[in-house]
Amino acid sequence: MPQITAEQALQVPQQLKRQGAQTGHQQESAPSQATPNKKSLGDDAVTLNAQENTNTLKKLPVEDFKQSLGSDNSYLKETLKVKLAEFNLNSNTPLSISKDTFGKLEIKGPLLQGDLDRITKDLEQSPAFMNAFGRVSQHQPTLDYVDNVVKISQAYGVGNTLFNSLVSEDSQFNGLTDIAHRYQTMRTTSQQEAPQNAEPIERFQLVIN
């Protein structure tokens, strides 16, 4: 067996130390090499999700929804102003109109109860008014929800799985009435599954002035 000098014997621990340091450095470097791939996969998933959400939004004529419902809203507010004037009341009086728990028209504002009752009775006898209010009370919450999703998607490029579930693959079933029906069903189901102490879904209110 070859003999080693005392100087060589002293160098052995230093060599082992250097080898250990190199091995540790290689092990630490390994995870960092995998990081870019992991980040890239995450970015791809976000991009695909954003693209899917954008495609879903393109299926909906949101601006047409707004114009259609805007006409009903304008008609309702103008009718209320005219009705106030008919009873010699200030046409700029702030009023809110909704339906009570029994589905009957309910008007509230800073007026005598007798005046509110007369206005309510007259409006209930107008099929045009009641039909327009029925459409607005059903569709406005849905339109507000859709509009909010669109704005968030455009601002942040994020998807919304819940919203996508309301949109049909067939565009002929994506009218505002169709989406409103699915949205209302979703809200009702969520309310039924919510805890007993959860706040109830608020009824729609149209406010003028």
ChimeraX commands (.cxc) that place a marker at each C-alpha (Angstrom):
marker #1 position 0.00,0.00,0.00 radius 0.5
marker #1 position 1.52,3.40,-0.97 radius 0.5
marker #1 position 2.59,5.66,1.86 radius 0.5
marker #1 position 1.19,9.23,2.23 radius 0.5
marker #1 position 3.03,12.10,3.71 radius 0.5
marker #1 position 1.87,14.05,6.74 radius 0.5
marker #1 position 1.15,17.05,4.49 radius 0.5
marker #1 position -1.16,14.93,2.26 radius 0.5
marker #1 position -2.97,13.58,5.29 radius 0.5
marker #1 position -3.74,17.12,6.45 radius 0.5
marker #1 position -5.23,18.00,3.05 radius 0.5
marker #1 position -7.79,15.14,3.07 radius 0.5
marker #1 position -10.38,16.86,5.43 radius 0.5
marker #1 position -10.20,20.02,3.35 radius 0.5
marker #1 position -10.84,18.09,0.13 radius 0.5
marker #1 position -13.81,16.30,1.70 radius 0.5
marker #1 position -15.19,19.63,2.90 radius 0.5
marker #1 position -14.93,21.13,-0.58 radius 0.5
marker #1 position -16.66,18.09,-2.13 radius 0.5
marker #1 position -19.49,18.33,0.40 radius 0.5
marker #1 position -19.97,22.02,-0.31 radius 0.5
marker #1 position -20.14,21.38,-4.07 radius 0.5
marker #1 position -22.71,18.58,-3.59 radius 0.5
marker #1 position -24.91,20.81,-1.41 radius 0.5
marker #1 position -24.70,23.62,-3.94 radius 0.5
marker #1 position -25.84,21.29,-6.73 radius 0.5
marker #1 position -28.79,20.08,-4.64 radius 0.5
marker #1 position -29.86,23.64,-3.85 radius 0.5
marker #1 position -29.65,24.60,-7.50 radius 0.5
marker #1 position -31.95,21.76,-8.66 radius 0.5
marker #1 position -35.28,23.20,-7.38 radius 0.5
marker #1 position -34.51,26.61,-8.86 radius 0.5
marker #1 position -34.21,25.02,-12.29 radius 0.5
marker #1 position -37.72,23.57,-11.98 radius 0.5
marker #1 position -39.25,26.88,-10.86 radius 0.5
marker #1 position -39.48,28.53,-14.30 radius 0.5
marker #1 position -41.43,25.54,-15.67 radius 0.5
marker #1 position -43.86,25.64,-12.76 radius 0.5
marker #1 position -44.42,29.37,-13.19 radius 0.5
marker #1 position -44.87,28.93,-16.93 radius 0.5
marker #1 position -47.59,26.31,-16.43 radius 0.5
marker #1 position -49.39,28.61,-14.00 radius 0.5
marker #1 position -49.24,31.50,-16.46 radius 0.5
marker #1 position -50.63,29.26,-19.22 radius 0.5
marker #1 position -53.57,28.21,-17.03 radius 0.5
marker #1 position -54.40,31.85,-16.22 radius 0.5
marker #1 position -54.17,32.79,-19.89 radius 0.5
marker #1 position -56.46,29.94,-20.98 radius 0.5
marker #1 position -58.95,30.82,-18.26 radius 0.5
marker #1 position -58.97,34.46,-19.32 radius 0.5
marker #1 position -59.43,33.50,-22.98 radius 0.5
marker #1 position -62.33,31.20,-22.11 radius 0.5
marker #1 position -64.01,33.92,-20.10 radius 0.5
marker #1 position -63.49,36.47,-22.89 radius 0.5
marker #1 position -65.07,34.11,-25.42 radius 0.5
marker #1 position -68.06,33.63,-23.12 radius 0.5
marker #1 position -68.53,37.37,-22.74 radius 0.5
marker #1 position -68.45,37.85,-26.51 radius 0.5
marker #1 position -71.53,35.63,-26.80 radius 0.5
marker #1 position -73.62,38.13,-24.85 radius 0.5
marker #1 position -74.97,41.35,-26.44 radius 0.5
marker #1 position -74.63,43.23,-23.16 radius 0.5
marker #1 position -75.11,46.65,-24.76 radius 0.5
marker #1 position -78.36,45.46,-26.37 radius 0.5
marker #1 position -79.51,44.29,-22.94 radius 0.5
marker #1 position -78.79,47.73,-21.49 radius 0.5
marker #1 position -80.64,49.56,-24.25 radius 0.5
marker #1 position -83.68,47.31,-24.02 radius 0.5
marker #1 position -83.95,47.57,-20.26 radius 0.5
marker #1 position -83.06,51.25,-20.35 radius 0.5
marker #1 position -86.21,51.93,-22.37 radius 0.5
marker #1 position -88.35,50.20,-19.75 radius 0.5
marker #1 position -86.62,52.07,-16.93 radius 0.5
marker #1 position -87.18,55.42,-18.64 radius 0.5
marker #1 position -90.84,54.62,-19.26 radius 0.5
marker #1 position -91.42,53.65,-15.62 radius 0.5
marker #1 position -89.75,56.75,-14.21 radius 0.5
marker #1 position -91.54,59.08,-16.62 radius 0.5
marker #1 position -94.89,57.45,-15.82 radius 0.5
marker #1 position -94.32,57.96,-12.09 radius 0.5
marker #1 position -93.49,61.64,-12.64 radius 0.5
marker #1 position -96.63,62.13,-14.72 radius 0.5
marker #1 position -98.74,60.38,-12.08 radius 0.5
marker #1 position -97.36,62.69,-9.39 radius 0.5
marker #1 position -98.27,65.72,-11.49 radius 0.5
marker #1 position -101.80,64.36,-12.05 radius 0.5
marker #1 position -102.36,64.45,-8.29 radius 0.5
marker #1 position -100.88,67.96,-8.02 radius 0.5
marker #1 position -97.79,66.62,-6.28 radius 0.5
marker #1 position -94.18,67.60,-6.83 radius 0.5
marker #1 position -92.96,65.52,-9.79 radius 0.5
marker #1 position -89.46,65.52,-8.29 radius 0.5
marker #1 position -90.61,63.71,-5.14 radius 0.5
marker #1 position -88.25,60.76,-4.50 radius 0.5
marker #1 position -90.13,57.45,-4.69 radius 0.5
marker #1 position -89.22,53.79,-4.57 radius 0.5
marker #1 position -91.34,51.11,-6.17 radius 0.5
marker #1 position -91.15,47.37,-5.53 radius 0.5
marker #1 position -93.35,44.34,-4.90 radius 0.5
marker #1 position -94.23,43.16,-1.43 radius 0.5
marker #1 position -94.02,39.55,-0.22 radius 0.5
marker #1 position -97.41,38.85,-1.86 radius 0.5
marker #1 position -96.33,40.22,-5.25 radius 0.5
marker #1 position -98.41,43.39,-5.02 radius 0.5
marker #1 position -97.09,46.79,-6.08 radius 0.5
marker #1 position -95.62,48.82,-3.22 radius 0.5
marker #1 position -94.69,52.50,-3.52 radius 0.5
marker #1 position -92.88,54.37,-0.76 radius 0.5
marker #1 position -91.91,58.03,-0.41 radius 0.5
marker #1 position -92.40,61.23,1.60 radius 0.5
marker #1 position -96.10,61.55,0.74 radius 0.5
marker #1 position -99.34,61.07,2.60 radius 0.5
marker #1 position -100.38,57.41,2.69 radius 0.5
marker #1 position -103.61,58.32,0.90 radius 0.5
marker #1 position -101.66,59.78,-2.05 radius 0.5
marker #1 position -99.38,56.74,-2.19 radius 0.5
marker #1 position -102.40,54.43,-2.20 radius 0.5
marker #1 position -104.10,56.36,-5.04 radius 0.5
marker #1 position -100.95,56.31,-7.17 radius 0.5
marker #1 position -100.44,52.61,-6.51 radius 0.5
marker #1 position -104.05,51.79,-7.42 radius 0.5
marker #1 position -103.83,53.72,-10.71 radius 0.5
marker #1 position -100.54,52.08,-11.73 radius 0.5
marker #1 position -101.78,48.58,-10.89 radius 0.5
marker #1 position -104.60,49.13,-13.42 radius 0.5
marker #1 position -102.08,49.90,-16.19 radius 0.5
marker #1 position -101.01,46.68,-17.99 radius 0.5
marker #1 position -98.21,48.54,-19.80 radius 0.5
marker #1 position -96.75,49.80,-16.54 radius 0.5
marker #1 position -97.07,46.47,-14.74 radius 0.5
marker #1 position -95.53,44.54,-17.64 radius 0.5
marker #1 position -92.61,46.97,-17.88 radius 0.5
marker #1 position -92.04,46.82,-14.13 radius 0.5
marker #1 position -92.20,43.02,-14.25 radius 0.5
marker #1 position -89.46,42.95,-16.87 radius 0.5
marker #1 position -87.25,45.42,-15.02 radius 0.5
marker #1 position -87.67,43.76,-11.63 radius 0.5
marker #1 position -86.74,40.39,-13.14 radius 0.5
marker #1 position -83.95,41.50,-15.47 radius 0.5
marker #1 position -82.22,44.42,-13.73 radius 0.5
marker #1 position -80.49,42.32,-11.02 radius 0.5
marker #1 position -79.25,39.96,-13.74 radius 0.5
marker #1 position -78.00,42.81,-15.93 radius 0.5
marker #1 position -76.22,44.40,-12.95 radius 0.5
marker #1 position -74.50,41.07,-12.26 radius 0.5
marker #1 position -73.51,40.55,-15.91 radius 0.5
marker #1 position -72.24,44.13,-16.22 radius 0.5
marker #1 position -70.15,43.73,-13.07 radius 0.5
marker #1 position -68.59,40.48,-14.35 radius 0.5
marker #1 position -67.75,42.13,-17.68 radius 0.5
marker #1 position -66.08,45.10,-16.01 radius 0.5
marker #1 position -63.99,42.88,-13.69 radius 0.5
marker #1 position -62.99,40.62,-16.58 radius 0.5
marker #1 position -61.91,43.55,-18.73 radius 0.5
marker #1 position -60.02,45.20,-15.88 radius 0.5
marker #1 position -58.22,42.15,-14.48 radius 0.5
marker #1 position -58.53,39.44,-17.15 radius 0.5
marker #1 position -59.97,36.94,-14.69 radius 0.5
marker #1 position -62.55,34.24,-15.38 radius 0.5
marker #1 position -65.79,33.51,-13.56 radius 0.5
marker #1 position -66.88,29.88,-13.58 radius 0.5
marker #1 position -70.22,30.66,-11.94 radius 0.5
marker #1 position -71.03,33.25,-14.59 radius 0.5
marker #1 position -69.98,30.92,-17.42 radius 0.5
marker #1 position -72.45,28.33,-16.12 radius 0.5
marker #1 position -75.29,30.77,-16.82 radius 0.5
marker #1 position -74.36,31.13,-20.49 radius 0.5
marker #1 position -75.57,28.55,-22.99 radius 0.5
marker #1 position -73.36,27.21,-25.78 radius 0.5
marker #1 position -76.27,27.97,-28.11 radius 0.5
marker #1 position -76.53,31.75,-28.55 radius 0.5
marker #1 position -80.29,31.57,-29.21 radius 0.5
marker #1 position -80.76,30.65,-25.54 radius 0.5
marker #1 position -78.71,33.59,-24.27 radius 0.5
marker #1 position -81.41,36.22,-24.28 radius 0.5
marker #1 position -81.69,38.37,-21.18 radius 0.5
marker #1 position -84.88,36.52,-20.17 radius 0.5
marker #1 position -83.08,33.16,-20.43 radius 0.5
marker #1 position -80.09,34.30,-18.40 radius 0.5
marker #1 position -82.33,36.04,-15.86 radius 0.5
marker #1 position -84.27,32.82,-15.34 radius 0.5
marker #1 position -81.08,30.80,-14.77 radius 0.5
marker #1 position -79.65,33.53,-12.54 radius 0.5
marker #1 position -82.82,33.67,-10.42 radius 0.5
marker #1 position -82.81,29.87,-10.11 radius 0.5
marker #1 position -79.19,29.99,-8.98 radius 0.5
marker #1 position -79.95,32.68,-6.36 radius 0.5
marker #1 position -82.99,30.77,-5.07 radius 0.5
marker #1 position -80.99,27.55,-4.79 radius 0.5
marker #1 position -78.17,29.35,-2.99 radius 0.5
marker #1 position -80.66,30.91,-0.58 radius 0.5
marker #1 position -82.23,27.52,0.18 radius 0.5
marker #1 position -78.84,26.00,0.89 radius 0.5
marker #1 position -77.69,28.95,3.01 radius 0.5
marker #1 position -77.73,28.79,6.83 radius 0.5
marker #1 position -81.00,29.74,8.50 radius 0.5
marker #1 position -79.51,32.94,9.89 radius 0.5
marker #1 position -78.30,34.11,6.45 radius 0.5
marker #1 position -79.70,37.40,5.15 radius 0.5
marker #1 position -82.57,36.95,2.65 radius 0.5
marker #1 position -82.21,38.07,-0.96 radius 0.5
marker #1 position -83.29,41.71,-1.21 radius 0.5
marker #1 position -86.31,42.51,-3.37 radius 0.5
marker #1 position -85.74,44.74,-6.37 radius 0.5
marker #1 position -86.54,48.42,-5.93 radius 0.5
marker #1 position -86.85,51.05,-8.64 radius 0.5
marker #1 position -85.95,54.51,-7.35 radius 0.5
marker #1 position -86.76,57.80,-9.05 radius 0.5
marker #1 position -85.50,61.29,-8.28 radius 0.5
marker link #1:1,2 radius 0.2
marker link #1:2,3 radius 0.2
marker link #1:3,4 radius 0.2
marker link #1:4,5 radius 0.2
marker link #1:5,6 radius 0.2
marker link #1:6,7 radius 0.2
marker link #1:7,8 radius 0.2
marker link #1:8,9 radius 0.2
marker link #1:9,10 radius 0.2
marker link #1:10,11 radius 0.2
marker link #1:11,12 radius 0.2
marker link #1:12,13 radius 0.2
marker link #1:13,14 radius 0.2
marker link #1:14,15 radius 0.2
marker link #1:15,16 radius 0.2
marker link #1:16,17 radius 0.2
marker link #1:17,18 radius 0.2
marker link #1:18,19 radius 0.2
marker link #1:19,20 radius 0.2
marker link #1:20,21 radius 0.2
marker link #1:21,22 radius 0.2
marker link #1:22,23 radius 0.2
marker link #1:23,24 radius 0.2
marker link #1:24,25 radius 0.2
marker link #1:25,26 radius 0.2
marker link #1:26,27 radius 0.2
marker link #1:27,28 radius 0.2
marker link #1:28,29 radius 0.2
marker link #1:29,30 radius 0.2
marker link #1:30,31 radius 0.2
marker link #1:31,32 radius 0.2
marker link #1:32,33 radius 0.2
marker link #1:33,34 radius 0.2
marker link #1:34,35 radius 0.2
marker link #1:35,36 radius 0.2
marker link #1:36,37 radius 0.2
marker link #1:37,38 radius 0.2
marker link #1:38,39 radius 0.2
marker link #1:39,40 radius 0.2
marker link #1:40,41 radius 0.2
marker link #1:41,42 radius 0.2
marker link #1:42,43 radius 0.2
marker link #1:43,44 radius 0.2
marker link #1:44,45 radius 0.2
marker link #1:45,46 radius 0.2
marker link #1:46,47 radius 0.2
marker link #1:47,48 radius 0.2
marker link #1:48,49 radius 0.2
marker link #1:49,50 radius 0.2
marker link #1:50,51 radius 0.2
marker link #1:51,52 radius 0.2
marker link #1:52,53 radius 0.2
marker link #1:53,54 radius 0.2
marker link #1:54,55 radius 0.2
marker link #1:55,56 radius 0.2
marker link #1:56,57 radius 0.2
marker link #1:57,58 radius 0.2
marker link #1:58,59 radius 0.2
marker link #1:59,60 radius 0.2
marker link #1:60,61 radius 0.2
marker link #1:61,62 radius 0.2
marker link #1:62,63 radius 0.2
marker link #1:63,64 radius 0.2
marker link #1:64,65 radius 0.2
marker link #1:65,66 radius 0.2
marker link #1:66,67 radius 0.2
marker link #1:67,68 radius 0.2
marker link #1:68,69 radius 0.2
marker link #1:69,70 radius 0.2
marker link #1:70,71 radius 0.2
marker link #1:71,72 radius 0.2
marker link #1:72,73 radius 0.2
marker link #1:73,74 radius 0.2
marker link #1:74,75 radius 0.2
marker link #1:75,76 radius 0.2
marker link #1:76,77 radius 0.2
marker link #1:77,78 radius 0.2
marker link #1:78,79 radius 0.2
marker link #1:79,80 radius 0.2
marker link #1:80,81 radius 0.2
marker link #1:81,82 radius 0.2
marker link #1:82,83 radius 0.2
marker link #1:83,84 radius 0.2
marker link #1:84,85 radius 0.2
marker link #1:85,86 radius 0.2
marker link #1:86,87 radius 0.2
marker link #1:87,88 radius 0.2
marker link #1:88,89 radius 0.2
marker link #1:89,90 radius 0.2
marker link #1:90,91 radius 0.2
marker link #1:91,92 radius 0.2
marker link #1:92,93 radius 0.2
marker link #1:93,94 radius 0.2
marker link #1:94,95 radius 0.2
marker link #1:95,96 radius 0.2
marker link #1:96,97 radius 0.2
marker link #1:97,98 radius 0.2
marker link #1:98,99 radius 0.2
marker link #1:99,100 radius 0.2
marker link #1:100,101 radius 0.2
marker link #1:101,102 radius 0.2
marker link #1:102,103 radius 0.2
marker link #1:103,104 radius 0.2
marker link #1:104,105 radius 0.2
marker link #1:105,106 radius 0.2
marker link #1:106,107 radius 0.2
marker link #1:107,108 radius 0.2
marker link #1:108,109 radius 0.2
marker link #1:109,110 radius 0.2
marker link #1:110,111 radius 0.2
marker link #1:111,112 radius 0.2
marker link #1:112,113 radius 0.2
marker link #1:113,114 radius 0.2
marker link #1:114,115 radius 0.2
marker link #1:115,116 radius 0.2
marker link #1:116,117 radius 0.2
marker link #1:117,118 radius 0.2
marker link #1:118,119 radius 0.2
marker link #1:119,120 radius 0.2
marker link #1:120,121 radius 0.2
marker link #1:121,122 radius 0.2
marker link #1:122,123 radius 0.2
marker link #1:123,124 radius 0.2
marker link #1:124,125 radius 0.2
marker link #1:125,126 radius 0.2
marker link #1:126,127 radius 0.2
marker link #1:127,128 radius 0.2
marker link #1:128,129 radius 0.2
marker link #1:129,130 radius 0.2
marker link #1:130,131 radius 0.2
marker link #1:131,132 radius 0.2
marker link #1:132,133 radius 0.2
marker link #1:133,134 radius 0.2
marker link #1:134,135 radius 0.2
marker link #1:135,136 radius 0.2
marker link #1:136,137 radius 0.2
marker link #1:137,138 radius 0.2
marker link #1:138,139 radius 0.2
marker link #1:139,140 radius 0.2
marker link #1:140,141 radius 0.2
marker link #1:141,142 radius 0.2
marker link #1:142,143 radius 0.2
marker link #1:143,144 radius 0.2
marker link #1:144,145 radius 0.2
marker link #1:145,146 radius 0.2
marker link #1:146,147 radius 0.2
marker link #1:147,148 radius 0.2
marker link #1:148,149 radius 0.2
marker link #1:149,150 radius 0.2
marker link #1:150,151 radius 0.2
marker link #1:151,152 radius 0.2
marker link #1:152,153 radius 0.2
marker link #1:153,154 radius 0.2
marker link #1:154,155 radius 0.2
marker link #1:155,156 radius 0.2
marker link #1:156,157 radius 0.2
marker link #1:157,158 radius 0.2
marker link #1:158,159 radius 0.2
marker link #1:159,160 radius 0.2
marker link #1:160,161 radius 0.2
marker link #1:161,162 radius 0.2
marker link #1:162,163 radius 0.2
marker link #1:163,164 radius 0.2
marker link #1:164,165 radius 0.2
marker link #1:165,166 radius 0.2
marker link #1:166,167 radius 0.2
marker link #1:167,168 radius 0.2
marker link #1:168,169 radius 0.2
marker link #1:169,170 radius 0.2
marker link #1:170,171 radius 0.2
marker link #1:171,172 radius 0.2
marker link #1:172,173 radius 0.2
marker link #1:173,174 radius 0.2
marker link #1:174,175 radius 0.2
marker link #1:175,176 radius 0.2
marker link #1:176,177 radius 0.2
marker link #1:177,178 radius 0.2
marker link #1:178,179 radius 0.2
marker link #1:179,180 radius 0.2
marker link #1:180,181 radius 0.2
marker link #1:181,182 radius 0.2
marker link #1:182,183 radius 0.2
marker link #1:183,184 radius 0.2
marker link #1:184,185 radius 0.2
marker link #1:185,186 radius 0.2
marker link #1:186,187 radius 0.2
marker link #1:187,188 radius 0.2
marker link #1:188,189 radius 0.2
marker link #1:189,190 radius 0.2
marker link #1:190,191 radius 0.2
marker link #1:191,192 radius 0.2
marker link #1:192,193 radius 0.2
marker link #1:193,194 radius 0.2
marker link #1:194,195 radius 0.2
marker link #1:195,196 radius 0.2
marker link #1:196,197 radius 0.2
marker link #1:197,198 radius 0.2
marker link #1:198,199 radius 0.2
marker link #1:199,200 radius 0.2
marker link #1:200,201 radius 0.2
marker link #1:201,202 radius 0.2
marker link #1:202,203 radius 0.2
marker link #1:203,204 radius 0.2
marker link #1:204,205 radius 0.2
marker link #1:205,206 radius 0.2
marker link #1:206,207 radius 0.2
marker link #1:207,208 radius 0.2
marker link #1:208,209 radius 0.2
view
